[in-house]
C-alpha cells in the first residue's frame, strides 16, 4: 500500500481477545461429550509420552527413549475419524452423510 499524499501511515491495533481462565477451561472440558474428551486426552497423552522419550535421550536411557518416542508419535499421529449418526440436540438418528437434522435444524458437523 502506498501512503496518502502528504500523510503518515498509521497502524490500527485490534483489541486482544480475553483468554479463558483455568476454571473456565475446566468447565468447557467437562461440558464436552465423552468422545471428544477421550480424543483430547489421547492427544495430550501423546505429547507427554513424546516428552518422556526426549527426556530418555537426554538422560541416556535409550530403552525409555525409544519406547516412549515411538508411543508418543503413534498416539499423537493416530488418525481419528468419528462418525456419529445422532443429532446433538434432539437425539434423532440421521442418515449417512446428512449434515442438518430435519426435525430441529441444527447442523451436525
C-alpha positions in Angstrom: 0.0 0.0 0.0 1.2 3.5 -0.6 1.0 6.3 1.8 -1.6 9.1 1.1 -0.1 12.2 -0.3 1.4 14.3 2.5 0.1 12.0 5.3 1.7 9.4 7.5 0.7 5.7 7.5 -0.6 4.6 10.9 -1.3 1.0 12.0 -4.5 0.2 13.8 -4.4 -2.1 16.8 -7.1 -4.7 17.2 -8.3 -5.3 20.7 -7.0 -8.5 22.3 -9.4 -11.3 22.9 -9.9 -12.2 26.6 -8.2 -15.5 27.5 -10.1 -18.2 29.4 -9.2 -18.8 33.0 -8.2 -22.2 34.1 -11.6 -22.7 35.8 -13.4 -21.8 32.6 -11.2 -24.2 30.6 -12.1 -27.0 33.1 -15.8 -26.2 32.8 -15.5 -26.3 29.0 -13.8 -29.7 29.1 -16.4 -31.1 31.5 -19.1 -29.9 29.1 -17.6 -31.7 26.1 -19.1 -35.0 25.0 -17.3 -38.1 26.2 -15.8 -39.0 22.9 -14.3 -35.5 22.4 -12.9 -35.7 25.9 -11.3 -39.0 25.1 -9.7 -37.6 21.9 -8.4 -34.6 23.8 -6.9 -36.9 26.5 -5.2 -39.0 23.8 -3.7 -36.0 22.1 -2.4 -34.7 25.5 -1.0 -38.1 26.4 0.8 -38.3 23.1 2.6 -35.0 23.9 3.5 -36.3 27.4 4.8 -39.6 26.0 6.9 -37.8 23.5 8.4 -35.5 26.2 9.3 -38.6 28.3 11.0 -40.0 25.3 13.0 -36.9 24.8 14.0 -37.0 28.5 15.2 -40.5 27.9 17.5 -39.3 25.1 18.9 -36.5 27.3 19.5 -38.7 30.3 21.0 -41.6 28.3 18.3 -44.2 29.0 17.8 -45.3 25.4 15.2 -48.0 26.2 13.0 -45.4 27.7 13.7 -43.0 24.8 12.9 -45.5 22.0 9.7 -46.9 23.7 8.2 -43.5 24.7 9.2 -41.7 21.5 7.5 -44.4 19.4 4.4 -44.5 21.6 4.2 -40.7 21.7 4.5 -40.4 17.9 1.9 -43.2 17.4 -0.6 -41.6 19.8 -0.1 -38.1 18.5 -0.4 -39.0 14.8 -3.2 -41.5 15.3 -5.8 -40.8 12.6 -9.1 -40.4 14.5 -12.3 -40.1 12.4 -15.5 -40.3 14.3 -18.9 -40.7 12.6 -21.9 -40.1 14.8 -25.3 -40.6 13.3 -27.2 -38.9 16.0 -28.4 -35.3 16.3 -26.6 -33.4 19.1 -29.7 -31.6 20.2 -32.7 -33.8 19.9 -31.0 -37.3 19.6 -32.8 -38.3 16.4 -30.9 -40.8 14.2 -29.6 -39.2 11.0 -28.9 -40.8 7.6 -25.4 -41.3 6.4 -24.0 -38.0 5.1 -26.8 -35.9 6.5 -25.4 -32.7 8.0 -28.6 -31.0 9.2 -31.2 -32.5 11.4 -34.6 -32.4 9.7 -36.6 -32.1 12.9 -34.6 -29.3 14.8 -32.5 -27.9 12.0 -29.2 -28.0 13.9 -26.1 -28.6 11.8 -24.2 -31.7 13.0 -20.6 -31.3 11.9 
